Amino acid sequence: MGNNLIFKVGDILIDPATNEIGLLTERYDIFGGYFDYEIDIDVRAIWAWEILWTGSKVSAQYGEGKATRRQSFTELGLINLVRDGVLELIKVDEEYEGDNDADDT
């Protein structure tokens, strides 16, 4: 993976150590609403991603009924985790992006 990773909603992350699968569901600025970026020129947006995790180990980690399947990671943190091989990235198939027509079969 190169240094120019660009994530999209729908991309999938796999944790090879646990075989847990995560779905990128939302990108947001963690400082959203706190700063006026046009006035506060020394402040940059810090982007984060919300991830929805699936798998049995998520439930086991937190206990039945207490599992949180949603986690947030900064975008820079995710880039480092993917680049270093801690997480595997599967990109959303751009060929089918926005194509909801099931009549093509």
N, CA, C and O of each residue as an XYZ file, in Angstrom:
420
protein
N       0.848     -1.185      0.000
C       0.000      0.000      0.000
C       0.889      1.242      0.000
O       1.897      1.316      0.702
N       0.488      2.182     -0.787
C       1.252      3.419     -0.863
C       0.889      4.377      0.248
O       0.023      4.100      1.078
N       1.562      5.501      0.247
C       1.295      6.517      1.259
C       0.048      7.327      0.942
O      -0.437      8.064      1.801
N      -0.477      7.211     -0.260
C      -1.625      8.007     -0.679
C      -2.923      7.230     -0.549
O      -3.722      7.202     -1.485
N      -3.142      6.608      0.582
C      -4.373      5.864      0.799
C      -5.550      6.828      0.897
O      -5.500      7.825      1.618
N      -6.589      6.517      0.173
C      -7.820      7.295      0.247
C      -8.937      6.328      0.599
O      -9.233      5.400     -0.154
N      -9.546      6.553      1.741
C     -10.627      5.694      2.204
C     -11.958      6.215      1.699
O     -12.117      7.407      1.436
N     -12.914      5.301      1.568
C     -14.280      5.653      1.180
C     -15.247      4.898      2.082
O     -14.931      3.828      2.604
N     -16.428      5.477      2.253
C     -17.482      4.762      2.949
C     -17.720      3.459      2.195
O     -17.861      3.458      0.972
N     -17.764      2.365      2.921
C     -17.957      1.056      2.313
C     -16.682      0.245      2.209
O     -16.739     -0.965      1.990
N     -15.511      0.896      2.362
C     -14.258      0.143      2.378
C     -14.276     -0.793      3.586
O     -14.907     -0.508      4.604
N     -13.569     -1.913      3.450
C     -13.546     -2.933      4.495
C     -12.138     -3.059      5.049
O     -11.156     -3.033      4.308
N     -12.058     -3.194      6.362
C     -10.798     -3.449      7.050
C     -10.858     -4.843      7.654
O     -11.889     -5.250      8.188
N      -9.761     -5.567      7.569
C      -9.666     -6.877      8.199
C      -8.502     -6.844      9.166
O      -7.401     -6.413      8.822
N      -8.759     -7.306     10.388
C      -7.703     -7.450     11.385
C      -7.201     -8.890     11.286
O      -7.876     -9.802     11.765
N      -6.032     -9.118     10.676
C      -5.538    -10.485     10.487
C      -5.290    -11.232     11.796
O      -5.329    -12.462     11.823
N      -5.038    -10.503     12.873
C      -4.757    -11.158     14.154
C      -6.015    -11.783     14.753
O      -5.930    -12.799     15.443
N      -7.183    -11.186     14.497
C      -8.420    -11.667     15.111
C      -9.459    -12.115     14.082
O     -10.483    -12.694     14.443
N      -9.195    -11.850     12.806
C     -10.138    -12.107     11.714
C     -11.423    -11.301     11.850
O     -12.440    -11.674     11.265
N     -11.406    -10.222     12.594
C     -12.555     -9.333     12.681
C     -12.607     -8.486     11.416
O     -11.573     -8.169     10.829
N     -13.802     -8.125     11.007
C     -14.011     -7.345      9.796
C     -14.686     -6.037     10.175
O     -15.662     -6.025     10.926
N     -14.159     -4.931      9.649
C     -14.712     -3.617      9.925
C     -15.148     -2.929      8.648
O     -14.487     -3.036      7.615
N     -16.256     -2.226      8.722
C     -16.802     -1.481      7.594
C     -16.700      0.010      7.896
O     -17.195      0.467      8.927
N     -16.061      0.774      7.007
C     -15.981      2.222      7.191
C     -17.354      2.814      6.908
O     -17.882      2.663      5.806
N     -17.937      3.488      7.899
C     -19.310      3.974      7.752
C     -19.427      5.484      7.669
O     -20.400      5.997      7.116
N     -18.444      6.212      8.213
C     -18.568      7.675      8.218
C     -17.204      8.318      8.418
O     -16.397      7.844      9.217
N     -16.951      9.403      7.688
C     -15.751     10.219      7.873
C     -16.205     11.547      8.466
O     -17.169     12.152      7.996
N     -15.503     11.992      9.500
C     -15.896     13.254     10.133
C     -14.673     13.976     10.691
O     -13.639     13.364     10.961
N     -14.812     15.272     10.855
C     -13.780     16.127     11.431
C     -13.998     16.145     12.948
O     -15.050     16.576     13.418
N     -13.016     15.681     13.704
C     -13.226     15.598     15.152
C     -13.347     16.973     15.807
O     -13.858     17.083     16.921
N     -12.887     18.011     15.133
C     -13.047     19.369     15.644
C     -14.214     20.093     14.987
O     -14.370     21.301     15.163
N     -15.024     19.378     14.241
C     -16.138     19.987     13.514
C     -16.991     20.864     14.417
O     -17.500     20.391     15.434
N     -17.153     22.126     14.063
C     -17.970     23.060     14.833
C     -17.218     23.842     15.887
O     -17.746     24.821     16.415
N     -15.980     23.433     16.216
C     -15.222     24.146     17.241
C     -14.436     25.327     16.688
O     -14.215     26.320     17.382
N     -14.016     25.211     15.430
C     -13.172     26.241     14.848
C     -13.778     26.733     13.543
O     -14.463     25.991     12.838
N     -13.517     27.987     13.238
C     -13.846     28.540     11.934
C     -12.549     28.492     11.134
O     -11.654     29.312     11.339
N     -12.455     27.523     10.219
C     -11.198     27.305      9.507
C     -10.800     28.481      8.625
O      -9.628     28.615      8.276
N     -11.742     29.327      8.262
C     -11.399     30.499      7.456
C     -10.731     31.569      8.314
O      -9.937     32.361      7.804
N     -11.040     31.604      9.605
C     -10.454     32.602     10.517
C      -9.245     32.014     11.240
O      -8.187     32.639     11.306
N      -9.408     30.817     11.778
C      -8.349     30.160     12.552
C      -7.440     29.387     11.606
O      -7.517     28.162     11.523
N      -6.578     30.110     10.892
C      -5.779     29.489      9.836
C      -4.718     28.532     10.369
O      -4.184     27.729      9.604
N      -4.401     28.596     11.656
C      -3.410     27.685     12.224
C      -4.011     26.334     12.612
O      -3.282     25.426     13.012
N      -5.313     26.195     12.500
C      -5.985     24.961     12.898
C      -6.386     24.193     11.648
O      -7.042     24.737     10.760
N      -5.991     22.933     11.584
C      -6.361     22.079     10.460
C      -7.385     21.053     10.920
O      -7.442     20.694     12.095
N      -8.178     20.598      9.989
C      -9.140     19.541     10.286
C      -8.384     18.260     10.630
O      -7.364     17.952     10.012
N      -8.873     17.531     11.594
C      -8.361     16.201     11.909
C      -9.493     15.229     11.593
O     -10.515     15.197     12.279
N      -9.291     14.444     10.548
C     -10.325     13.550     10.073
C     -10.270     12.220     10.800
O      -9.196     11.711     11.123
N     -11.434     11.675     11.048
C     -11.552     10.366     11.687
C     -12.596      9.551     10.936
O     -13.425     10.096     10.207
N     -12.542      8.254     11.124
C     -13.493      7.334     10.515
C     -14.189      6.529     11.593
O     -13.565      6.070     12.550
N     -15.490      6.364     11.422
C     -16.231      5.451     12.282
C     -16.259      4.100     11.578
O     -16.520      4.005     10.379
N     -15.983      3.059     12.359
C     -15.904      1.708     11.821
C     -16.910      0.834     12.550
O     -17.000      0.870     13.777
N     -17.658      0.056     11.799
C     -18.581     -0.930     12.355
C     -17.904     -2.288     12.239
O     -17.678     -2.780     11.134
N     -17.578     -2.897     13.386
C     -16.881     -4.175     13.425
C     -17.873     -5.317     13.534
O     -18.915     -5.188     14.177
N     -17.541     -6.439     12.901
C     -18.360     -7.641     12.984
C     -17.506     -8.790     13.493
O     -16.277     -8.742     13.426
N     -18.152     -9.798     13.992
C     -17.434    -10.990     14.418
C     -17.685    -11.329     15.866
O     -18.139    -10.493     16.648
N     -17.384    -12.573     16.216
C     -17.664    -13.074     17.563
C     -16.723    -12.512     18.616
O     -17.100    -12.410     19.783
N     -15.519    -12.150     18.232
C     -14.558    -11.657     19.228
C     -14.934    -10.275     19.751
O     -14.556     -9.905     20.863
N     -15.677     -9.512     18.953
C     -16.140     -8.199     19.421
C     -17.053     -8.392     20.621
O     -16.907     -7.695     21.626
N     -17.995     -9.329     20.531
C     -18.907     -9.596     21.641
C     -18.161    -10.151     22.838
O     -18.430     -9.753     23.971
N     -17.223    -11.068     22.605
C     -16.483    -11.685     23.704
C     -15.618    -10.671     24.442
O     -15.431    -10.780     25.654
N     -15.096     -9.697     23.726
C     -14.212     -8.701     24.338
C     -14.949     -7.856     25.370
O     -14.386     -7.516     26.410
N     -16.201     -7.517     25.088
C     -16.939     -6.613     25.964
C     -17.990     -7.317     26.808
O     -18.543     -6.708     27.724
N     -18.277     -8.568     26.532
C     -19.303     -9.297     27.264
C     -20.644     -9.187     26.578
O     -20.916     -8.220     25.867
N     -21.471    -10.177     26.794
C     -22.799    -10.195     26.163
C     -23.597     -8.961     26.550
O     -23.610     -8.565     27.716
N     -24.250     -8.363     25.592
C     -25.093     -7.206     25.832
C     -24.332     -5.905     26.019
O     -24.943     -4.839     26.097
N     -23.007     -5.972     26.092
C     -22.208     -4.769     26.312
C     -21.293     -4.459     25.126
O     -20.509     -3.510     25.163
N     -21.403     -5.260     24.094
C     -20.489     -5.110     22.959
C     -20.731     -3.788     22.244
O     -21.867     -3.400     21.969
N     -19.652     -3.127     21.960
C     -19.727     -1.949     21.106
C     -19.058     -2.320     19.796
O     -17.866     -2.621     19.751
N     -19.823     -2.294     18.765
C     -19.304     -2.679     17.457
C     -18.795     -1.471     16.685
O     -18.259     -1.616     15.586
N     -18.956     -0.297     17.246
C     -18.506      0.924     16.571
C     -17.266      1.477     17.273
O     -17.219      1.588     18.498
N     -16.275      1.815     16.468
C     -15.054      2.453     16.964
C     -14.674      3.557     16.007
O     -15.003      3.512     14.821
N     -13.983      4.542     16.529
C     -13.458      5.617     15.698
C     -11.943      5.584     15.712
O     -11.322      5.345     16.748
N     -11.362      5.824     14.559
C      -9.913      5.942     14.402
C      -9.634      7.205     13.611
O     -10.390      7.552     12.704
N      -8.550      7.897     13.950
C      -8.161      9.014     13.099
C      -7.731      8.457     11.741
O      -7.252      7.328     11.636
N      -7.913      9.274     10.712
C      -7.537      8.842      9.374
C      -6.041      8.558      9.288
O      -5.630      7.575      8.669
N      -5.237      9.399      9.895
C      -3.787      9.182      9.890
C      -3.438      7.876     10.601
O      -2.557      7.140     10.156
N      -4.126      7.592     11.698
C      -3.898      6.337     12.407
C      -4.243      5.135     11.540
O      -3.505      4.150     11.520
N      -5.362      5.211     10.822
C      -5.749      4.109      9.930
C      -4.741      3.929      8.801
O      -4.386      2.805      8.448
N      -4.288      5.036      8.242
C      -3.273      4.947      7.182
C      -2.047      4.202      7.690
O      -1.524      3.322      7.007
N      -1.590      4.551      8.884
C      -0.415      3.889      9.459
C      -0.677      2.410      9.730
O       0.190      1.574      9.477
N      -1.863      2.076     10.243
C      -2.191      0.683     10.536
C      -2.240     -0.157      9.262
O      -1.789     -1.302      9.261
N      -2.779      0.397      8.182
C      -2.833     -0.323      6.915
C      -1.440     -0.428      6.305
O      -1.033     -1.500      5.857
N      -0.717      0.675      6.287
C       0.629      0.683      5.696
C       1.570     -0.282      6.423
O       2.413     -0.924      5.796
N       1.419     -0.382      7.762
C       2.285     -1.258      8.552
C       1.800     -2.703      8.591
O       2.443     -3.553      9.207
N       0.669     -2.991      7.940
C       0.180     -4.364      7.866
C      -0.610     -4.837      9.075
O      -0.928     -6.021      9.179
N      -0.929     -3.932      9.987
C      -1.725     -4.307     11.159
C      -3.168     -4.573     10.739
O      -3.817     -5.473     11.273
N      -3.667     -3.793      9.785
C      -4.994     -3.988      9.209
C      -4.847     -4.145      7.705
O      -3.961     -3.551      7.090
N      -5.723     -4.950      7.121
C      -5.749     -5.128      5.674
C      -6.936     -4.342      5.130
O      -8.031     -4.400      5.689
N      -6.719     -3.609      4.043
C      -7.758     -2.782      3.436
C      -8.281     -3.443      2.171
O      -7.513     -3.850      1.300
N      -9.607     -3.541      2.086
C     -10.259     -3.977      0.862
C     -11.104     -2.806      0.393
O     -12.057     -2.409      1.064
N     -10.752     -2.253     -0.761
C     -11.430     -1.074     -1.282
C     -12.808     -1.444     -1.809
O     -13.011     -2.528     -2.356
N     -13.754     -0.519     -1.632
C     -15.086     -0.707     -2.200
C     -14.929     -0.799     -3.713
O     -14.133     -0.067     -4.301
N     -15.677     -1.685     -4.337
C     -15.572     -1.892     -5.770
C     -16.185     -0.695     -6.486
O     -17.407     -0.560     -6.549
N     -15.334      0.171     -7.022
C     -15.801      1.399     -7.656
C     -16.619      1.134     -8.910
O     -17.399      1.989     -9.330
N     -16.453     -0.031     -9.510
C     -17.222     -0.355    -10.714
C     -18.725     -0.375    -10.419
O     -19.534     -0.008    -11.270
N     -19.090     -0.806     -9.211
C     -20.494     -0.932     -8.849
C     -20.981      0.207     -7.985
O     -22.141      0.207     -7.571
N     -20.134      1.178     -7.699
C     -20.500      2.277     -6.833
C     -21.676      3.045     -7.427
O     -21.598      3.538     -8.552
N     -22.745      3.141     -6.681
C     -23.916      3.879     -7.135
C     -24.795      3.105     -8.092
O     -25.818      3.627     -8.535
N     -24.425      1.860     -8.431
C     -25.208      1.071     -9.357
C     -26.130      0.159     -8.566
O     -25.715     -0.894     -8.083
N     -27.395      0.575     -8.436
C     -28.370     -0.200     -7.689
C     -29.331     -0.933     -8.614
O     -30.346     -1.450     -8.147
N     -29.046     -0.994     -9.898
C     -29.928     -1.618    -10.862
C     -29.689     -3.132    -10.887
O     -28.681     -3.603    -11.413
N     -30.618     -3.873    -10.320
C     -30.476     -5.328    -10.242
C     -30.977     -6.015    -11.498
O     -30.937     -7.244    -11.556
N     -31.446     -5.294    -12.505
C     -32.013     -5.881    -13.708
C     -30.943     -6.243    -14.741
O     -31.285     -6.714    -15.826
N     -29.668     -6.039    -14.436
C     -28.596     -6.305    -15.399
C     -28.204     -7.769    -15.450
O     -27.265     -8.115    -16.168
N     -28.878     -8.638    -14.723
C     -28.483    -10.045    -14.688
C     -29.126    -10.852    -15.770
O     -28.887    -12.056    -15.867
